[in-house]
Amino acid sequence: MISRLVQTMLFIAILALAGCQKEFSDADLVFITPDQGKELVASPEGSLFRKAKPNVWVDPRRSEFYIAGHIPGAINVPYKDIAEEWEELGGYGVVIVYGQTYNDPLAEAMSKSLMEYGLGDIQTLKGGLEAWTRAGLPLTKGRKP
């Protein structure tokens, strides 16, 4: 009888711990403007106790869209490949994700996924590439930088 009770309590504890993984929602997203993003990428993230890490733009769109036009210096990590490629972003400070338009579901999903993988400071460009070009900022065409 006691053995059965211990087994049941252990099973419940395991289920409780398994369900404790943090899930991120829209409320966890941090949105920035194109000008704020430019400033962040221009200045590495560091402190007195930590070596500065470069900040980076991440484009989660498919490669053909990235090649057609992207923010200069952006890294293309298609959302479908995030499970295999997210660790490549671990060496950066602030990771700024952008999509094509305002409230782009692809950019928001990528930002949440990177948070779930445990990457530190993830921010999302409000308005995506449309806001970037509306601000008069240039796009680059071609493959990865």
C-alpha positions as protocol buffer text, in pm:
chain_id: "A"
residue {
  index: 1
  type: MET
  ca { x: 0 y: 0 z: 0 }
}
residue {
  index: 2
  type: ILE
  ca { x: 274 y: 249 z: 93 }
}
residue {
  index: 3
  type: SER
  ca { x: 471 y: 156 z: -216 }
}
residue {
  index: 4
  type: ARG
  ca { x: 169 y: 231 z: -436 }
}
residue {
  index: 5
  type: LEU
  ca { x: 123 y: 569 z: -262 }
}
residue {
  index: 6
  type: VAL
  ca { x: 491 y: 658 z: -310 }
}
residue {
  index: 7
  type: GLN
  ca { x: 471 y: 563 z: -678 }
}
residue {
  index: 8
  type: THR
  ca { x: 162 y: 777 z: -727 }
}
residue {
  index: 9
  type: MET
  ca { x: 318 y: 1077 z: -551 }
}
residue {
  index: 10
  type: LEU
  ca { x: 638 y: 1037 z: -755 }
}
residue {
  index: 11
  type: PHE
  ca { x: 435 y: 1023 z: -1078 }
}
residue {
  index: 12
  type: ILE
  ca { x: 244 y: 1341 z: -983 }
}
residue {
  index: 13
  type: ALA
  ca { x: 570 y: 1519 z: -897 }
}
residue {
  index: 14
  type: ILE
  ca { x: 721 y: 1426 z: -1233 }
}
residue {
  index: 15
  type: LEU
  ca { x: 413 y: 1552 z: -1417 }
}
residue {
  index: 16
  type: ALA
  ca { x: 419 y: 1878 z: -1221 }
}
residue {
  index: 17
  type: LEU
  ca { x: 785 y: 1937 z: -1301 }
}
residue {
  index: 18
  type: ALA
  ca { x: 738 y: 1854 z: -1666 }
}
residue {
  index: 19
  type: GLY
  ca { x: 461 y: 2112 z: -1690 }
}
residue {
  index: 20
  type: CYS
  ca { x: 671 y: 2390 z: -1538 }
}
residue {
  index: 21
  type: GLN
  ca { x: 846 y: 2491 z: -1859 }
}
residue {
  index: 22
  type: LYS
  ca { x: 797 y: 2864 z: -1922 }
}
residue {
  index: 23
  type: GLU
  ca { x: 579 y: 2942 z: -2219 }
}
residue {
  index: 24
  type: PHE
  ca { x: 612 y: 3286 z: -2370 }
}
residue {
  index: 25
  type: SER
  ca { x: 321 y: 3496 z: -2490 }
}
residue {
  index: 26
  type: ASP
  ca { x: 274 y: 3823 z: -2676 }
}
residue {
  index: 27
  type: ALA
  ca { x: 306 y: 4002 z: -2341 }
}
residue {
  index: 28
  type: ASP
  ca { x: 671 y: 3887 z: -2321 }
}
residue {
  index: 29
  type: LEU
  ca { x: 769 y: 4046 z: -2653 }
}
residue {
  index: 30
  type: VAL
  ca { x: 979 y: 4364 z: -2647 }
}
residue {
  index: 31
  type: PHE
  ca { x: 921 y: 4585 z: -2950 }
}
residue {
  index: 32
  type: ILE
  ca { x: 1166 y: 4845 z: -3074 }
}
residue {
  index: 33
  type: THR
  ca { x: 1170 y: 5103 z: -3352 }
}
residue {
  index: 34
  type: PRO
  ca { x: 1409 y: 5096 z: -3649 }
}
residue {
  index: 35
  type: ASP
  ca { x: 1618 y: 5375 z: -3491 }
}
residue {
  index: 36
  type: GLN
  ca { x: 1643 y: 5189 z: -3160 }
}
residue {
  index: 37
  type: GLY
  ca { x: 1748 y: 4875 z: -3348 }
}
residue {
  index: 38
  type: LYS
  ca { x: 2016 y: 5062 z: -3541 }
}
residue {
  index: 39
  type: GLU
  ca { x: 2156 y: 5198 z: -3213 }
}
residue {
  index: 40
  type: LEU
  ca { x: 2158 y: 4855 z: -3050 }
}
residue {
  index: 41
  type: VAL
  ca { x: 2337 y: 4687 z: -3341 }
}
residue {
  index: 42
  type: ALA
  ca { x: 2593 y: 4968 z: -3356 }
}
residue {
  index: 43
  type: SER
  ca { x: 2695 y: 4920 z: -2992 }
}
residue {
  index: 44
  type: PRO
  ca { x: 2800 y: 4580 z: -2854 }
}
residue {
  index: 45
  type: GLU
  ca { x: 2638 y: 4448 z: -2537 }
}
residue {
  index: 46
  type: GLY
  ca { x: 2883 y: 4422 z: -2248 }
}
residue {
  index: 47
  type: SER
  ca { x: 2958 y: 4521 z: -1892 }
}
residue {
  index: 48
  type: LEU
  ca { x: 3245 y: 4565 z: -1652 }
}
residue {
  index: 49
  type: PHE
  ca { x: 3242 y: 4191 z: -1576 }
}
residue {
  index: 50
  type: ARG
  ca { x: 3156 y: 4056 z: -1920 }
}
residue {
  index: 51
  type: LYS
  ca { x: 3322 y: 4083 z: -2259 }
}
residue {
  index: 52
  type: ALA
  ca { x: 3113 y: 4279 z: -2507 }
}
residue {
  index: 53
  type: LYS
  ca { x: 2905 y: 4070 z: -2748 }
}
residue {
  index: 54
  type: PRO
  ca { x: 2787 y: 4206 z: -3081 }
}
residue {
  index: 55
  type: ASN
  ca { x: 2416 y: 4260 z: -3124 }
}
residue {
  index: 56
  type: VAL
  ca { x: 2251 y: 4119 z: -3435 }
}
residue {
  index: 57
  type: TRP
  ca { x: 1949 y: 4135 z: -3666 }
}
residue {
  index: 58
  type: VAL
  ca { x: 1778 y: 3802 z: -3741 }
}
residue {
  index: 59
  type: ASP
  ca { x: 1558 y: 3750 z: -4044 }
}
residue {
  index: 60
  type: PRO
  ca { x: 1328 y: 3447 z: -3999 }
}
residue {
  index: 61
  type: ARG
  ca { x: 1188 y: 3459 z: -4352 }
}
residue {
  index: 62
  type: ARG
  ca { x: 1260 y: 3199 z: -4617 }
}
residue {
  index: 63
  type: SER
  ca { x: 1595 y: 3240 z: -4794 }
}
residue {
  index: 64
  type: GLU
  ca { x: 1446 y: 3368 z: -5121 }
}
residue {
  index: 65
  type: PHE
  ca { x: 1280 y: 3660 z: -4936 }
}
residue {
  index: 66
  type: TYR
  ca { x: 1603 y: 3734 z: -4748 }
}
residue {
  index: 67
  type: ILE
  ca { x: 1801 y: 3738 z: -5075 }
}
residue {
  index: 68
  type: ALA
  ca { x: 1546 y: 3977 z: -5232 }
}
residue {
  index: 69
  type: GLY
  ca { x: 1605 y: 4235 z: -4956 }
}
residue {
  index: 70
  type: HIS
  ca { x: 1708 y: 4240 z: -4590 }
}
residue {
  index: 71
  type: ILE
  ca { x: 1847 y: 4472 z: -4323 }
}
residue {
  index: 72
  type: PRO
  ca { x: 2223 y: 4516 z: -4376 }
}
residue {
  index: 73
  type: GLY
  ca { x: 2419 y: 4269 z: -4165 }
}
residue {
  index: 74
  type: ALA
  ca { x: 2116 y: 4054 z: -4080 }
}
residue {
  index: 75
  type: ILE
  ca { x: 2155 y: 3680 z: -4036 }
}
residue {
  index: 76
  type: ASN
  ca { x: 1901 y: 3462 z: -4213 }
}
residue {
  index: 77
  type: VAL
  ca { x: 1770 y: 3184 z: -3988 }
}
residue {
  index: 78
  type: PRO
  ca { x: 1450 y: 3060 z: -4154 }
}
residue {
  index: 79
  type: TYR
  ca { x: 1190 y: 2983 z: -3889 }
}
residue {
  index: 80
  type: LYS
  ca { x: 1154 y: 2626 z: -4014 }
}
residue {
  index: 81
  type: ASP
  ca { x: 1524 y: 2570 z: -3928 }
}
residue {
  index: 82
  type: ILE
  ca { x: 1523 y: 2725 z: -3580 }
}
residue {
  index: 83
  type: ALA
  ca { x: 1547 y: 2393 z: -3394 }
}
residue {
  index: 84
  type: GLU
  ca { x: 1878 y: 2316 z: -3569 }
}
residue {
  index: 85
  type: GLU
  ca { x: 2026 y: 2667 z: -3590 }
}
residue {
  index: 86
  type: TRP
  ca { x: 1926 y: 2856 z: -3274 }
}
residue {
  index: 87
  type: GLU
  ca { x: 2255 y: 2781 z: -3096 }
}
residue {
  index: 88
  type: GLU
  ca { x: 2443 y: 2986 z: -3358 }
}
residue {
  index: 89
  type: LEU
  ca { x: 2280 y: 3294 z: -3204 }
}
residue {
  index: 90
  type: GLY
  ca { x: 2418 y: 3223 z: -2855 }
}
residue {
  index: 91
  type: GLY
  ca { x: 2731 y: 3430 z: -2916 }
}
residue {
  index: 92
  type: TYR
  ca { x: 2536 y: 3752 z: -2961 }
}
residue {
  index: 93
  type: GLY
  ca { x: 2411 y: 4004 z: -2708 }
}
residue {
  index: 94
  type: VAL
  ca { x: 2077 y: 4149 z: -2816 }
}
residue {
  index: 95
  type: VAL
  ca { x: 1903 y: 3952 z: -3092 }
}
residue {
  index: 96
  type: ILE
  ca { x: 1660 y: 4167 z: -3290 }
}
residue {
  index: 97
  type: VAL
  ca { x: 1408 y: 3971 z: -3494 }
}
residue {
  index: 98
  type: TYR
  ca { x: 1216 y: 4128 z: -3779 }
}
residue {
  index: 99
  type: GLY
  ca { x: 953 y: 4019 z: -4024 }
}
residue {
  index: 100
  type: GLN
  ca { x: 792 y: 4176 z: -4327 }
}
residue {
  index: 101
  type: THR
  ca { x: 514 y: 4384 z: -4170 }
}
residue {
  index: 102
  type: TYR
  ca { x: 357 y: 4513 z: -3851 }
}
residue {
  index: 103
  type: ASN
  ca { x: 256 y: 4230 z: -3613 }
}
residue {
  index: 104
  type: ASP
  ca { x: 424 y: 3979 z: -3843 }
}
residue {
  index: 105
  type: PRO
  ca { x: 333 y: 3635 z: -3699 }
}
residue {
  index: 106
  type: LEU
  ca { x: 660 y: 3485 z: -3824 }
}
residue {
  index: 107
  type: ALA
  ca { x: 875 y: 3742 z: -3638 }
}
residue {
  index: 108
  type: GLU
  ca { x: 668 y: 3708 z: -3322 }
}
residue {
  index: 109
  type: ALA
  ca { x: 685 y: 3326 z: -3333 }
}
residue {
  index: 110
  type: MET
  ca { x: 1063 y: 3341 z: -3388 }
}
residue {
  index: 111
  type: SER
  ca { x: 1109 y: 3582 z: -3095 }
}
residue {
  index: 112
  type: LYS
  ca { x: 908 y: 3355 z: -2863 }
}
residue {
  index: 113
  type: SER
  ca { x: 1093 y: 3044 z: -2982 }
}
residue {
  index: 114
  type: LEU
  ca { x: 1432 y: 3204 z: -2916 }
}
residue {
  index: 115
  type: MET
  ca { x: 1314 y: 3298 z: -2566 }
}
residue {
  index: 116
  type: GLU
  ca { x: 1200 y: 2940 z: -2508 }
}
residue {
  index: 117
  type: TYR
  ca { x: 1544 y: 2815 z: -2617 }
}
residue {
  index: 118
  type: GLY
  ca { x: 1689 y: 3032 z: -2341 }
}
residue {
  index: 119
  type: LEU
  ca { x: 1856 y: 3307 z: -2541 }
}
residue {
  index: 120
  type: GLY
  ca { x: 1892 y: 3624 z: -2336 }
}
residue {
  index: 121
  type: ASP
  ca { x: 1778 y: 3954 z: -2477 }
}
residue {
  index: 122
  type: ILE
  ca { x: 1534 y: 3905 z: -2766 }
}
residue {
  index: 123
  type: GLN
  ca { x: 1364 y: 4208 z: -2919 }
}
residue {
  index: 124
  type: THR
  ca { x: 1133 y: 4245 z: -3216 }
}
residue {
  index: 125
  type: LEU
  ca { x: 1131 y: 4522 z: -3475 }
}
residue {
  index: 126
  type: LYS
  ca { x: 792 y: 4690 z: -3462 }
}
residue {
  index: 127
  type: GLY
  ca { x: 660 y: 4720 z: -3815 }
}
residue {
  index: 128
  type: GLY
  ca { x: 921 y: 4491 z: -3967 }
}
residue {
  index: 129
  type: LEU
  ca { x: 1085 y: 4572 z: -4298 }
}
residue {
  index: 130
  type: GLU
  ca { x: 797 y: 4802 z: -4388 }
}
residue {
  index: 131
  type: ALA
  ca { x: 881 y: 5028 z: -4092 }
}
residue {
  index: 132
  type: TRP
  ca { x: 1251 y: 5003 z: -4176 }
}
residue {
  index: 133
  type: THR
  ca { x: 1202 y: 5122 z: -4535 }
}
residue {
  index: 134
  type: ARG
  ca { x: 942 y: 5383 z: -4431 }
}
residue {
  index: 135
  type: ALA
  ca { x: 1213 y: 5529 z: -4205 }
}
residue {
  index: 136
  type: GLY
  ca { x: 1428 y: 5572 z: -4517 }
}
residue {
  index: 137
  type: LEU
  ca { x: 1676 y: 5303 z: -4417 }
}
residue {
  index: 138
  type: PRO
  ca { x: 1846 y: 5086 z: -4681 }
}
residue {
  index: 139
  type: LEU
  ca { x: 1802 y: 4720 z: -4763 }
}
residue {
  index: 140
  type: THR
  ca { x: 2072 y: 4486 z: -4888 }
}
residue {
  index: 141
  type: LYS
  ca { x: 2017 y: 4218 z: -5149 }
}
residue {
  index: 142
  type: GLY
  ca { x: 2196 y: 3888 z: -5184 }
}
residue {
  index: 143
  type: ARG
  ca { x: 2311 y: 3598 z: -4971 }
}
residue {
  index: 144
  type: LYS
  ca { x: 2428 y: 3587 z: -4611 }
}
residue {
  index: 145
  type: PRO
  ca { x: 2681 y: 3857 z: -4511 }
}
